[in-house]
Amino acid sequence: MAVLNTLVEEGLWRHWSEYYSEDVDALISPSGRYSWAGLDEKITQYASLLHQQGIGSHDVISVIGKNSELSVFIFLASLSLGASVAFIAPQTECQLLKKFETLYREDQVVNLICPDSDVNCELLKEKRSSVRILDASFPVSPLSAEIPECKFNADRLASLIFTSGSTGEPKAVAHTSLQHLYSADGLLQKFHFSHPDCWLLSLPLYHVSGLSILYRWMLSGATLKIGMGSLSSDINGVTHASLVTTQLQRLLDSDVSLSLTHVLLGGSDIPVKLSDAASASGIETWVGYGMTEAASTVTAKRANGECGVGAILPNRQFKLEDGRIWIGGKTLASGYYRQGQLTPLTTDGKWFDSKDLGEWQSGELVIKGRVDNQFISGGENVHCEEIESALVKHPHVLLAMIIPVNHKEFGARPVALVRTSCELEKTDYEQWLKERLEKFKWPVEYYPLPDSLMGQGIKLSRPAARKWLMEQYPHYQ
């Protein structure tokens, strides 16, 4: 907490630029290595670049694309100017324009940067005349022009991260840097990360799980690595990474030399075989529970084969009411952002309804499922996550997703999409589930989880999985 207070007072990177010498790496990227002082200089240059184009306090910059060195510099430069950044995934023009409607009023200029060459920014400009594509190359005008004094303010809105929730409508969750720092501080009190460790920016910045890596890096004064997009090569020299189970499995199965010591895994159910294999290679695997509104991780623990996701981390508050999870504390977002206005997350100013269901077992939180992932089969309540949890405990199942489908007799029945380390028959699954689930919860069919649904994020998309299933097997509709 002492370091957090110092960073808030002196500025995130400015503190470390004065603390460390030039031979200490702050950032490793495809273009080279930066010391903290070198990083400070680069951020100041980008702040000047944005300032020359009219960006100032309370402006919003939309950054569309995958992870890049430019995205990180733009974000940090925006913090120094008091502006906010909305990281957005590359997607269709229609989807992007809908997000612009959330961020900007009709009479506002859409400040846009597209580090990803796959995004046609000019086409967006044709569809919405107020789109302004910011120039992110040097120089727009001589850099000897006035450079704004970089005064970091941790209480200003810093990030706008889109989450669709159960409705599918995009909501922009607004956090200050202070809220992100409290999140990082609470995790790092349990999960070791400090100089000279190096964390790979392995998850996209348009997910809170990716953005949270930046704040853990800045809070710890360790090293951040931005790779080229190939995990097998990017992982070289890295000690820490946020991964999904299939990524870690592939790394362990490959002949890549690993320097990993800690991995934060997405998902609550980690195969014991995977965590044991990682441990044998000297890698601690950690699991947790979190959400965008709470600035990522809320609970965490070292993976041990049990179904719990750990205890509540510092700086968070937590309560269960009738099995429903409510979140509070210092990491909770300022609100949902729409066209310059904030709508509070809570009605009482304290507790946020996660719409997740859980219970305490042996001092740990066990996630039972989403309120909206519950379905009724033959008059019985069934949770998708309960079936998924049982399946991934199978030694050859890496991932599982349950999709409820219509059934004339029972109303709904589960279908499983699975990713396995070897071919399994339906009878193999049923033999496994025999001692773990009532028969009415057994999936009626099992299909391989396609690569197209894997994406970059730490969570699989259930709506996308359902859409794929219905397209491939329309008889389930």
N, C-alpha and C positions, 0 to 999 in steps of 0.2 A: 504493500500500500504506500510505503514511503516513496518508492520509485514512481508510482502512478502520480502522486501529488507533485513530484518534481517535474515530470513530463508535462503535466497540465500547466504548470507555471512557466516552464522554460521553452516549451514546444517539443513535439515528439522527436523529430530527427535532430533538431538544434542541440538538444542536451547531449546526445551521443556523439555529435560532431566535435564537441568540446571535451568529451570524456575519453574517446579513443584516438589513437594515433592513425596516421595515414596508411599504415600497413595492415589495418584490420578491415576485413571485408564487411560491408553492410549489405550490398546487393551484388548478386552474380546474375548476369543476363546474357543473351546471345551476342550483344554488342560489346561486352566487356565486364570488368569488375569495378565497383565503386566503393570507396571508403565512405564513412559517414559524412566527412567534410565534402567529399566529391558529390555525394547525394544531395547535400544541402545546397550546393552550388547549382546543381541541375534543377532542383525544385524551384529555386529562385528564378532561373532562366525561363522555366515554363510558366511560372506565375506572371512574369513580365510579358510573356507572349500572350497569355490570356487577357491580361490587363489592357494591353494595347488594342485588343479587339472588343473591349467594352465589358468584359466579365468582372463583376465585383460582388460585394456582399449580397447574399440572399438570392443570387442567380442560380439557376439549375442547368447543369450540363448533362446531356444524354450521351453516354459512351456505349456504342453498339459494337459488339465483337467479342472474340475469345480473349483469353489472357494475353497480355503483351507488356513489354517494357513501357511503351507509351501510355497504356491505361493506368499503370501504377504512378507514373510521373504526373499525369493529368489529375489524378485523384489527390495526390499530396499537394500539388500546386493549388488546387481548388480549396483545400482546407486552409491554406495560408491566406487565401483571399476572402475566406468566409462564404464561399459558394458551396453548393451541394452537387453531388454526382449521382446520377441514376444510371447504373450499369444495366444494360439490356442485352438479352441473348439475340444473336442473329436469327431472324424469322421473316415471315412474309410482310410485304408492305402494309397489308391490311392490319395485321397484328401490331406492327410498329406504330401505325397511325393511331390505333386505339390507345396505346400507351401514351402517346403524345397528348391525347385528349385528357388523360389523367393528370399529366404533369403540368400542362400549360393551358392558360385561357386562350380563347380564339384570337384575342388581340395581342397575345404575347409572342415574342420571337422564340422559336425552338432552337436552342444552342446545341449543335450536333457535332460529334467527332466519331468517325468510323475507322478505327484501327484495322478492322477486318475487311479485306478487299472483296469478300463475297457479298457485302452489303452495298446495294446501289443507292448511294446517298442522293445522287442527282434525281433519281426517279422519285424519291421521297419529297424532294424539293418541288417537283412538278405537281405532286398530289396535294401538298400543303405549302402555299406560297410563303408562309412565315418561317420556313425552315432556313436556318443559317448554318452553313457548314464552316466550322472554325478551322483555321489553318494551324496545323500543329507542327509545321516545319519552320526552321530558322533560316533567315530572319524575315518576319513580316515587315518590320521596320528596324532600323538600327537598334541593337540591344543597349546602346548607350542612352536610349530614351529612359524616361523616368521609370524606375523600378519600385513598385509599391513595397512599403515596409511589411515584411511577412510577420504578422501577429497571429499566432495560432490561438483560437478560442474554442476550447473543448465543449462549450455549451451550445454552440451553433449546430444547426442541422448539417450533417456531413454526408449521409448516404440515404438513397431511396432505393429499396430493394423490392422488386415485384414478387408478390405471392398470389396465387390464384385461389387458395383455400378449397373449399368443397364446391363453391358456386361456379368456378371457372372464370369469374370476372377478375381482371387484374386489379390488385390493390398495391399501392406503393407504401411500404412500411418505412417510416422515417426515424432514423436514429441520429443522435449526436455522437461525437467522438468519445465523450465521457462515458456514455452508455456502452459503447464498444469496448472501451478500456476496462470498465468494470467487469465485462464479460471475460476479457482476456485475463485479467488479474485473478478472477475466481478459478478459472481452469488451471492456470499456471501455478497456483498454490498446491495443486495435486499432481499435475502432469508436467514433468520436468522439461524445461526448454530455456536455455540460456547460452551466452557466449561461451565457447565458439561453435555451438550447434548451428545447423543449417536446415531450414524448413522449405520444402519445395511447394511452390504455388501450384498445386496439383488439381485444385477445384476452381471452377469459373467464378470470377468476381461478381457476376450477376446473381449468384447464390450467396446467402449470408455465411454459409460454411466456407466459401472461398474468401470473402472479404474479411472474415474474422482472423484469417491467417496473417493479414497485413498488420492488424492491431497487436496480435501476439508477438510478431516480429519487432514492432516498434517498442512495445512495452519491455521486451526482454533485452534489447540491444544485441541480439544475435544476428544471424545472416539469413537473408531471403534469396531463394533461387527462382528465376523465371526461365523455364525451359523452352524448347522448340516445339513441344507438343507430342514427343515420342517418349513415353514413360520409361522404356527400357534404357534409353540414353540419358534422359533428364535426371534419372535417379542417381546418377554417378556423383559421389561426394556428398550426398544428402544424408542427414541423420534423422530427420523428421518428415512425415508426410501424412496428409489426410487422403484416405483411399476408400474405395469400396472393396468388398471381399474378393471379387473376381480379379481386380487389379493386383492385390497382394498375392493371390494364388498364382497368377501368371509370373510374377516376379520370382516367387519361391521355386516355381517349376523351371524357370529359365536358367541359363548359365551365366547370368549377369552377376557381377561381383557387387554385393550390397554393403553399404556402410550404415544402413538404417539401424537405429536403436529404438525408435518410438514410432508407432503408427496409430493414428486416430481413425477408427473404422466407422463407416456409416452403417446404420441399421442396428437394431437391438439384439438380433440373434446371430451370433458368430459361430460357425462350425467349430467344434472343439478340435477337430483334426487340423484346421487352419491355424488356430491360436497356438496349438502345441508345436506345429511345424515352425511357426514364426519364432516361438520361444527358443527352440533348438538352434535357431540361427542368430540368437542374441537380440531378438526384436520384441519389445513390449507391445502388445496390442491392447488398445483401449476402446471401449464402447461408451455410448452415452445417449442421452435424450435431449432434444432441443427443438427450436423453432425459430422462424424468422423474427417474429415479434419480440422474442427474448434475446436477440443478438446472438443466436446460435446455441451453444451447449448449456443445458440447465442442470443435468446430472451427468456423472461420469464415473467409470471404474475401470480397472484392468480386467480384460476378458478372462473369465475363469470357467466357461462352460455353463454357468447358471443363467437363467433367463432374465435376471434383473439388470437394470441399467445404472446402478449405483445410487449414491446419496446426493442430496442437493448440494451444489457448489456454493462457495461464498459469494456474497453480493446478490443472491437470489432469494426469493421467498416462494413458498409452496404450500398448497393445502389440497386435501381431497374432500369432496362433498358428494356423498352417494356414488362414490367411485369415479367421479369426474374431476379432472386435474385442473387446478387454477394456479396461475403463475403471477408473481409480483416481484418487487425488488428493483435494484438499481440498474439492471440491464434491460428493463422493459422499454419498448420504443416510445417515442413522444406521441405517436399517433399514426393514423393513415393520412397520407398527403394527397390532396387533390387540388390542383390549380391554385397553389399558394396557401391553401387552408389545411389545418390539421383537425381530424376527427379523433377524439380520444379512443383508446383501445378499450377502456373500462368505463363502466357506469358509476362506479363508486370511487374512482381515482386510485384504486389499489390493485384489484384482482382482475386478471385477464382469463377469460374462459378459453382454454386450449382446445376444447371439444375432443380431447383425448380421454380415454378411460384407463384407470390403473388401480393398483393396490400395493400395499407395503408387504414385503415378505423378507424376514430376517434382516431388517434395517435397510432394504433396498427397494427402489421403485420397480415394479413390474408393469409394463405397458400391456393393457388388455386389448386395445384397439381404438379406432376412431369411432365417435358417435355415428358418423355418416358412413362407416364401413361395416356397420352391423346390418345383417339381413335376417329374414325369418324363413326358416325351412321346416315345413311340416309343423308349424306352430312353435318352433323352438328358436330362440335368439342365437345367432351364430356370428362370431367375429372373424373377419378375414385374417387378422393378425394372429389369432390363436392357431389357425391351421398352418399358416406360414411358419410360425415358431416351431411347431412340431416337425414340419418337413425339413427345415434347415439344420435340424439336429442330426439328420441322417448323415453318415460319414462321407457320402458322395454327392450331397446336394449343397450347392454353393449359394444359390438364390432361389427364392420362390415368391410368386405373387398369385393371390387368389382373386378370381373374378366371379361374382355371383351371376348366374344365368337363369333365365326363366325356365320353369318346370311346371307342366300341367298338374301333376299330382301334389307336389310339395310346395309350389309357389316359387321357390328358388333353390338352386343347388350350386355348390362351388365347383369351379374348373381351375386347375392349377397350371401356371406357366412356370417352368423350372429350368434352371441352368445347373448341369451336373458335371462331375469330373469323369464319369463313365456312363455308358448306356444303361438305363434302368427300365424294367418292365412295370406295368401297372401293378402286377402282383407283388413286386418288390416294395413299392410304396405302401400297399395295403398291409403287407406283413409288418412293416415298420410302424404304421399308424395303429395297428391292432391293440397295442398296449398303451397308446397315448391319447387317442381321441375316440369319442363315441362314433359309431358307424355313420350316423346321419351327417357328420361333419366331414367325412371322407370325400375328396374330390371325385367327381364322376368321370373325369378324364384329365390326362396330363399331356401338355405340349411343350416343346422346347422354347425357351424364352429367346426371342430373336434379337440379333445385334442391334437392330434399328431402335429398340426400346431402351438400350443401355444408356445412351447419352453421355454427358460429361458430369452430371451432378451426382450428389451423394444419395439421392432418393430416386427410385423408379416412379414413373408417373402412372398411377392407376387408371385415370381417364384415357391416357394414350394406349395403355395395355388393353383396356376394354374395347376401344375403337378398333385396334388391330385384330382382336379376337373375333369381333362381329363381322369384320370385313373378310377374314379368312374362313370363318365357319358361321355363315349367316343363319344356319338352322337353330342357333342358340338365341336368336333375337325373339 
